[in-house]
Amino acid sequence: MSDTNRAAEIAAGPEILSVHHASKHFGPVTALEDVSITLHEGEVLALMGDNGAGKSTLIKALSGVHPIDTGHIEIDGQTARVDSPASARAMGIETVYQDLALFDNLSPADNFFAGRELSRLEWLPRPLRPMRRGDMRKETTRLLDDLKVTLPEGHSTVGLMSGGQRQAVAVARAAAFATKVVILDEPTAALGLRESRKVLDLIQRLKERGIGIILISHSMDHVLEVADTAIVLRRGRRVGQVIPSAETQEELVSLIVGGGATTNL
């Protein structure tokens, strides 16, 4: 399928998340100014731009870390109040930050269910409930198998895993609980070619399941491979939108470095 046909197919599908005229200020600093984006079901949307462009501020707004000052967010066409990480998760938005936020001394299963542990005796206060560890291990194995993620035999603690395996655990955890959107912040940073390949394959599988993905990446090759749409931010403003391809790579680079015409599309 050509890039143009793929873009038309996505645009015809359901909008699962949209941001309208979002602005965010930190004191006198404007981190976002009048930014709008739309994400469709099964779409990989790349956010691109140099450091300080506003990418991290935007995904933190969508994750409920720094709610926007003006503008609004819609989920499935309905205005949504994303004012905390808990509210974002409740709306089906999961985020994998560059530091992964994994507990190195715990197993994948314990990391998957950290803060959402399966337990018995629901009438007891949560800290006193016995955990269903066997059920959590089985569910983690099922989810990893579903996403075709292979981990060391016995599921050792994540601190003993390779960078790619740790990244896979973090992405798979997000995918396990996301019903709408997975946000990935530089998921292949500091990974080798082989491990990056596994993460990109995992992104493709999430896409096939209809999950919308927002991808922050400085790797042009990875964006060209997996992204359906690329939006470029510069100094807190949206300056362009491109369908990533070999033919549009030069245009993308020009927008990132400031050589392209500014269009707040």
ZAMARGU-4260 file (C-alpha; in steps of 0.2 Angstrom, whole numbers, plus 5000, padded with zeros to 4 digits):
<rodrens>
0) 5000/5000/5000 | 5007/5017/4995 | 5010/5030/5008 | 4996/5041/5002 | 4984/5027/5002
5) 4989/5022/5020 | 4987/5040/5025 | 4970/5041/5018 | 4965/5025/5026 | 4970/5031/5043
10) 4962/5048/5041 | 4945/5039/5037 | 4946/5029/5053 | 4941/5033/5070 | 4949/5048/5079
15) 4954/5041/5097 | 4963/5057/5103 | 4964/5075/5098 | 4972/5090/5106 | 4965/5107/5101
20) 4975/5123/5103 | 4985/5118/5118 | 4996/5130/5127 | 5007/5127/5142 | 5018/5140/5151
25) 5030/5138/5165 | 5032/5155/5173 | 5038/5167/5159 | 5043/5152/5148 | 5031/5146/5134
30) 5033/5127/5132 | 5018/5125/5120 | 5009/5138/5110 | 4992/5134/5101 | 4997/5116/5097
35) 4984/5104/5089 | 4986/5086/5084 | 4975/5071/5080 | 4978/5053/5082 | 4968/5039/5074
40) 4965/5021/5078 | 4980/5010/5073 | 4991/5026/5068 | 5009/5029/5073 | 5011/5048/5075
45) 5029/5053/5076 | 5033/5069/5086 | 5049/5077/5080 | 5059/5092/5084 | 5076/5097/5092
50) 5078/5098/5111 | 5066/5111/5118 | 5054/5110/5104 | 5040/5105/5116 | 5038/5087/5113
55) 5041/5081/5131 | 5029/5095/5137 | 5015/5089/5125 | 5017/5070/5130 | 5017/5075/5148
60) 5001/5085/5146 | 4993/5070/5138 | 5000/5059/5152 | 4992/5070/5165 | 5009/5076/5172
65) 5008/5094/5167 | 4990/5098/5162 | 4988/5111/5148 | 4984/5129/5153 | 4973/5133/5138
70) 4965/5122/5124 | 4957/5105/5127 | 4959/5087/5124 | 4946/5075/5117 | 4946/5056/5118
75) 4934/5047/5106 | 4927/5064/5102 | 4922/5069/5120 | 4931/5082/5129 | 4942/5074/5143
80) 4950/5081/5158 | 4967/5074/5159 | 4974/5082/5175 | 4984/5068/5183 | 4993/5052/5178
85) 4979/5042/5186 | 4966/5050/5175 | 4976/5047/5159 | 4977/5029/5163 | 4959/5028/5167
90) 4956/5035/5149 | 4967/5021/5141 | 4983/5032/5139 | 4999/5023/5144 | 5016/5031/5143
95) 5034/5024/5142 | 5047/5037/5147 | 5065/5036/5141 | 5070/5030/5159 | 5057/5016/5158
100) 5052/5018/5176 | 5055/4999/5180 | 5060/4991/5196 | 5076/4983/5193 | 5075/4971/5208
105) 5058/4964/5203 | 5052/4952/5190 | 5042/4957/5174 | 5026/4951/5182 | 5029/4962/5197
110) 5033/4977/5186 | 5018/4974/5175 | 5006/4974/5190 | 5015/4987/5201 | 5001/4998/5208
115) 4988/4987/5200 | 4992/4970/5209 | 4979/4956/5208 | 4974/4952/5226 | 4962/4941/5236
120) 4951/4946/5251 | 4945/4962/5243 | 4936/4967/5260 | 4953/4970/5268 | 4963/4986/5267
125) 4973/4985/5251 | 4990/4984/5260 | 4984/4969/5269 | 4977/4959/5255 | 4987/4943/5249
130) 4993/4945/5231 | 4988/4932/5218 | 5006/4930/5212 | 5002/4915/5201 | 4989/4924/5192
135) 5000/4939/5189 | 5014/4928/5182 | 5002/4918/5171 | 4994/4934/5164 | 5011/4942/5161
140) 5016/4927/5151 | 5000/4927/5141 | 5003/4946/5137 | 5021/4944/5132 | 5017/4929/5121
145) 5003/4939/5113 | 5015/4952/5109 | 5028/4939/5104 | 5040/4946/5117 | 5054/4933/5122
150) 5062/4935/5139 | 5075/4925/5148 | 5070/4908/5155 | 5062/4910/5172 | 5058/4928/5169
155) 5073/4935/5180 | 5073/4952/5188 | 5073/4966/5175 | 5089/4973/5181 | 5098/4957/5174
160) 5090/4959/5157 | 5097/4968/5141 | 5092/4985/5136 | 5081/4978/5123 | 5072/4966/5134
165) 5070/4980/5147 | 5062/4991/5134 | 5051/4977/5128 | 5045/4974/5146 | 5041/4993/5148
170) 5032/4994/5131 | 5022/4977/5134 | 5017/4984/5151 | 5010/4999/5143 | 5001/4989/5129
175) 4994/4977/5142 | 4984/4991/5150 | 4982/5004/5136 | 4965/5003/5128 | 4967/5019/5117
180) 4985/5026/5116 | 5003/5021/5120 | 5015/5035/5121 | 5034/5031/5118 | 5048/5043/5122
185) 5064/5038/5113 | 5060/5019/5114 | 5076/5014/5104 | 5088/5027/5112 | 5105/5018/5117
190) 5099/5002/5109 | 5109/4992/5097 | 5103/4987/5080 | 5096/4970/5085 | 5087/4976/5100
195) 5080/4991/5091 | 5073/4979/5078 | 5064/4970/5091 | 5056/4986/5098 | 5051/4992/5081
200) 5043/4975/5078 | 5033/4977/5094 | 5027/4994/5088 | 5021/4986/5072 | 5011/4973/5082
205) 5003/4987/5093 | 4998/4996/5078 | 4990/4980/5070 | 4980/4979/5086 | 4972/4996/5083
210) 4982/5005/5097 | 4986/5023/5093 | 5004/5026/5096 | 5013/5043/5099 | 5032/5041/5096
215) 5045/5053/5100 | 5061/5049/5091 | 5077/5057/5085 | 5080/5042/5073 | 5075/5047/5056
220) 5077/5029/5050 | 5065/5023/5063 | 5052/5036/5060 | 5052/5033/5041 | 5050/5014/5045
225) 5035/5014/5057 | 5027/5031/5057 | 5011/5035/5047 | 5012/5054/5051 | 5025/5065/5057
230) 5022/5082/5066 | 5036/5094/5069 | 5037/5105/5084 | 5049/5120/5085 | 5050/5132/5100
235) 5033/5126/5107 | 5024/5128/5090 | 5018/5115/5077 | 5027/5120/5061 | 5022/5106/5049
240) 5015/5089/5046 | 5022/5076/5034 | 5019/5058/5028 | 5036/5051/5032 | 5045/5043/5017
245) 5061/5043/5008 | 5054/5057/4996 | 5049/5068/5011 | 5064/5065/5022 | 5072/5081/5016
250) 5057/5091/5020 | 5056/5084/5037 | 5074/5088/5041 | 5071/5106/5034 | 5056/5108/5046
255) 5066/5102/5061 | 5081/5113/5058 | 5070/5128/5054 | 5073/5129/5035 | 5055/5125/5031
260) 5040/5137/5030 | 5031/5138/5047 | 5013/5131/5045 | 5002/5128/5061 | 4992/5115/5052
</rodrens>
